[in-house]
Amino acid sequence: MTTATDYEAAALKAGRELEEASAQEILRWAADTFGKRFCVTSSMEDAVVAHLASTVLPGVDVVFLDTGYHFPETIGTRDAVAATMPVNVITLTPRLSVAEQDAEYGPRLHDRDPDLCCSLRKVEPLNRGLGGYDAWATGLRRDESPSRANTPVVAWDAKRRKVKLAPIARWTQADVDAYVQANGVLLNPLLWEGYTSVGCSPLSCTAKPGEGEAGRAGRWAGSGKTECGIHL
């Protein structure tokens, strides 16, 4: 029987051995190692990692967090991915609806305490939703922000006791753009409107970056917050 200790050792070994591997090779390792107990998470900013995973594991579970605050374009991207790609989109929701959260914590919690809001609407649902998996993949890239600069391609997620993959960690934005163009991968329409990172719709959560800014500069703009908490 494979234990969490075995998976931790395997993750650390794979992180070293697959550092120079292609994204498909990293995902193939996950598919061969974990089978259906492996999933991909997607914010539906784009479908790049979902598309990559579908080439090595058709029917792979793609987990999406519906926070209740998403742009309509994000929900539309999720629905388009589900309709056109060989993947199984699974939508997770928070325990509280937005109205229930407002009643318990007061309205606009995302403005007053964004860490708590993210914890309630993103971190807790994901932790719960990953319960049936031994490994999960994300779209983290090292070039997105200083906090992600050392992201390993395979690591041990000690908090959740699962293997965590970042198969495109070494990619640049140019690599993403080239893959999208070559494979006709779905993108969130907001990326064509000047957004460079798409999260929840309140302005305090997602804004268009200012002149000379790029990447995740528009996320929680004007605050010291840089991550929702999922990857901390």
C-alpha positions, -999 to +999 in steps of 0.1 A: +000+000+000+014+034-010+016+058+019+018+096+021+055+091+030+060+072-002+043+099-022+064+126-005+096+108-014+084+103-049+075+140-053+109+152-041+126+127-064+104+137-094+110+173-087+147+168-092+145+144-121+118+163-141+131+198-137+142+199-174+113+178-187+086+190-209+052+199-195+037+168-212+064+145-196+057+159-162+020+153-166+026+118-181+045+110-149+015+121-129-009+102-150+012+070-148+017+073-111-017+084-099-042+076-127-077+089-118-065+101-084-048+130-102-066+162-112-059+196-127-071+228-112-080+258-134-091+293-127-103+294-163-080+323-171-070+300-199-072+263-206-035+256-212-028+231-184-062+214-189-054+210-226-019+197-219-033+172-193-059+160-217-033+150-243-018+125-218-049+116-198-081+121-218-110+126-194-088+140-167-107+158-139-104+196-142-114+213-109-128+248-110-136+269-079-168+289-084-165+315-058-198+332-066-178+363-076-166+354-110-168+374-142-194+360-166-166+355-190-149+332-166-180+311-162-184+311-200-148+299-204-155+270-179-186+260-199-167+261-232-139+240-218-164+214-206-182+214-239-152+212-263-123+195-245-119+158-235-119+166-198-143+162-169-149+197-154-158+196-117-171+228-101-165+233-064-185+258-044-180+274-010-201+262+020-218+296+021-234+314-007-225+351-012-257+361+005-251+337+034-216+350+038-228+386+037-253+378+064-227+362+087-197+384+080-211+415+066-212+427+029-181+432+008-158+410+030-135+410+000-128+447+006-125+445+044-107+412+049-097+397+016-076+370+032-107+357+051-128+360+020-103+340-001-101+314+027-138+309+028-145+310-010-113+294-024-090+277+001-116+257+021-136+245-010-104+234-027-091+216+004-124+198+006-126+191-032-091+176-033-100+150-008-104+123-034-070+129-051-034+121-043-020+146-067-030+179-084-016+202-110-017+239-112-008+266-138+018+284-116+047+299-135+079+313-121+078+344-142+044+355-128+056+371-096+085+371-071+065+348-048+063+322-075+099+325-087+111+292-070+081+271-079+092+235-084+077+214-112+068+187-088+067+191-050+051+178-018+022+198-007+027+192+031-004+212+041-027+189+021-004+159+021-006+155-017+018+158-046+016+191-063+026+197-099+034+229-118+041+215-153+045+249-169+065+264-141+095+271-164+073+286-192+073+323-200+043+342-212+057+339-247+057+301-243+021+302-232+011+324-261+029+301-286+011+270-272-023+288-273-017+298-309-004+264-320-032+244-304-062+268-305-065+267-267-094+285-252-087+318-234-108+339-211-121+368-233-110+393-206-074+387-216-083+404-249-096+434-230-064+443-211-066+421-181-034+401-175-046+380-146-082+371-139-097+364-105-129+374-088-148+403-103-148+430-075-123+457-083-104+451-051-097+416-064-091+420-101-083+451-121-065+459-153-028+465-146-015+501-149+008+514-176+041+495-175+026+467-153+021+431-163+014+397-149-005+397-116-001+434-110-039+439-112-047+414-085-056+430-051-041+462-065-032+488-039-028+462-011+001+441+000-018+409-009-004+389-037-019+354-033-053+341-025-038+315-001-042+283-021-005+283-029+008+294+005 
